[in-house]
């Protein structure tokens, strides 16, 4: 998986969307009432590979990995899965107001560049 390309897509999506894709009880890959609202992983899954059965499953689930792999047209390795899980954790557990700071640190840790150097902001 091309991690930089994936990171750029996810970071741009989250910073542009500027809201979580969740209901009171769960995160949604594709929000039920507004399909344009997607989580960090949901923005990677093309509509033709999305299925409501993916909801409620983590990136560790083989069906979710298959949807991502088919969408990206690349296999998902164990290291990729960890990388994707870390991005999903930013969406799920970090307040939206702190996403920029967290994504910037993620970029530095993984690519030795800031999101500003990547021109994501």
Helices and strands as residue ranges (DSSP letters): H 3-17, G 42-44, G 47-49, G 52-54, H 62-72, H 78-93, G 96-98, H 99-111
